[in-house]
Amino acid sequence: MIKEVDKFIAKQVSLTKGSAATDQWSKPGAAVYMSFYMFNLTNKDEFLNGEKATIEEIGPFVYNESKTKYNLRWNSDETILEYFENTSYIFNKEKSNGLDPSHVNITTINLPLIGFLLQFEKLIKMSATFPPPINTIVKDLIETIITELSKDFNEKLIMTRPVSEILWGYEDPFLKFVADLLANVTFLDLTKDLNGGFFQLEHQTDTAGPNMVYTGKGSPQTTAQYLMYDGKTSITGWGTPYAQMINGTEALLFHPGVSRTDVLDVYVDELFRSGYFTYYKDITEFDIKMYQFRLPQTELQKAYQDKGFYMNGPDGVLNLTAVFPLNVPIFVSKPHFLDADEYYTNDINGPPSNRDKHDSFLNVEPITGAVLHAAKRLQINIQLKQYEDIPDLSHLPINTTYLPLLWVEETGSLNESIASTFRDTVYKPINTIQISAITVASVS
């Protein structure tokens, strides 16, 4: 009886041609929302003069997220599936409580300017290798160029812009001018396409691929695990082969027969790296029993991380500097520094964390490995510290500060219609198989 049930489940959840799992996986029916919570810097003048930053949270700004997998192609024995994926976002005013991202202004760090200044720091460091007095002349010249360019374009370290521009991008004449001017300076990582907009930087195209995953056919434990993401089999920028690996699934589907002791590997494209979730508790929704998995505290602790991830600072943040455009010092944490060292919250005045609101989770139906309710919650922070050689950064607080820019929540959940379909396509056939087996055994 157990073997018959296992065979049925393996067939249902494998990503093979015509399977129920493939249909649901490629065109998910559940509503998915991307919500942004912005951090508004309320004491910019005091902060620029070395005082602790004070921030307030404004949001949510909610978008309907739609992902469609297309151009599905299998290898000859249907053990590997290749596909492309299109992602689109439509603003949801109702769920945003009337907030309009085009009309709500946020005061925050000028991310493109930080990238530009840190690139010029490379030139300043290089000038130190020149013999005197050339080294001093070159250094002074670079600092003058930075100051005058900033004045000409009225570019400030702290900017106030609409939420829509901060998220999705804007024309930055200053950055474009500098990129054009230094286009042939190959050791500087400058690009005219970097027009601000944090989410635009992370998602420069709405089409990802080709991607490759195992279908699970013949090997259910490998179901939906990546072989390739966005045409890459590894992530350049990290410091070791292990750190560069693309492991796990996209957290829509895991292997059938998930247990409480399993460690679920997930590739998180926003982090350019893989992570893992561990069991937290049992939960029931719409009469479907599930295991809830959460991101453990150890995933944010230096002692448990491969050195190739360049962990930096006290526990609680992930360093993305090596893989972020312009090597801007971006660090990711749980929202409001949940599970992070108190160092981070001591350096800012801001709202406290709440585990139920700010932790990521996956509610996994254990028989099939399907994720039926999930929330991915990440906070984006920028590392700021004094740079004596860069005028715009010379008056910041002496202590290195990790200033929150925003936090983002991606959620998808069950409704009664989807739950009913799941019960009909999974639970009822299993019950039928079990009853049939009992009947046969009784007759025998």
HELIX and SHEET records of a PDB file:
HELIX    1   1 ILE A    2  VAL A   13  1                                  12    
HELIX    2   2 ALA A   20  SER A   26  1                                   7    
HELIX    3   3 LYS A   44  LEU A   48  1                                   5    
HELIX    4   4 LEU A  111  SER A  127  1                                  17    
HELIX    5   5 ILE A  134  ASP A  152  1                                  19    
HELIX    6   6 VAL A  163  TRP A  168  1                                   6    
HELIX    7   7 PRO A  173  LEU A  181  1                                   9    
HELIX    8   8 PHE A  198  GLU A  202  1                                   5    
HELIX    9   9 PRO A  220  THR A  222  5                                   3    
HELIX   10  10 PRO A  241  GLN A  244  1                                   4    
HELIX   11  11 ASP A  269  LEU A  271  5                                   3    
HELIX   12  12 GLN A  297  LEU A  300  5                                   4    
HELIX   13  13 LYS A  302  TYR A  304  5                                   3    
HELIX   14  14 LYS A  307  PHE A  309  5                                   3    
HELIX   15  15 THR A  321  VAL A  323  5                                   3    
HELIX   16  16 PRO A  325  ASN A  327  5                                   3    
HELIX   17  17 PRO A  335  PHE A  337  5                                   3    
HELIX   18  18 GLU A  342  ASN A  346  1                                   5    
HELIX   19  19 ARG A  355  HIS A  358  1                                   4    
HELIX   20  20 PRO A  391  LEU A  393  5                                   3    
HELIX   21  21 GLU A  416  PHE A  422  1                                   7    
HELIX   22  22 ARG A  423  TYR A  427  3                                   5    
HELIX   23  23 LYS A  428  VAL A  443  1                                  16    
SHEET    1   A 9 TYR A 226  MET A 228  0                                        
SHEET    2   A 9 THR A 207  TYR A 214 -1                                        
SHEET    3   A 9 ILE A  80  PHE A  91 -1                                        
SHEET    4   A 9 ALA A  53  TRP A  74 -1                                        
SHEET    5   A 9 VAL A  32  LEU A  41 -1                                        
SHEET    6   A 9 THR A 401  GLY A 412 -1                                        
SHEET    7   A 9 ALA A 370  LEU A 384 -1                                        
SHEET    8   A 9 ILE A 330  SER A 333 -1                                        
SHEET    9   A 9 LEU A 318  ASN A 319 -1                                        
SHEET    1   B11 TYR A 226  MET A 228  0                                        
SHEET    2   B11 THR A 207  TYR A 214 -1                                        
SHEET    3   B11 ILE A  80  PHE A  91 -1                                        
SHEET    4   B11 ALA A  53  TRP A  74 -1                                        
SHEET    5   B11 VAL A  32  LEU A  41 -1                                        
SHEET    6   B11 THR A 401  GLY A 412 -1                                        
SHEET    7   B11 ALA A 370  LEU A 384 -1                                        
SHEET    8   B11 PHE A 361  GLU A 365 -1                                        
SHEET    9   B11 ILE A 288  ARG A 294 -1                                        
SHEET   10   B11 ARG A 273  GLU A 285 -1                                        
SHEET   11   B11 VAL A 263  VAL A 268 -1                                        
SHEET    1   C 5 TYR A 226  MET A 228  0                                        
SHEET    2   C 5 THR A 207  TYR A 214 -1                                        
SHEET    3   C 5 ILE A  80  PHE A  91 -1                                        
SHEET    4   C 5 ALA A  53  TRP A  74 -1                                        
SHEET    5   C 5 ILE A 348  ASN A 349  1                                        
SHEET    1   D 2 ASN A 105  ILE A 109  0                                        
SHEET    2   D 2 ILE A 158  PRO A 162 -1                                        
END                                                                             
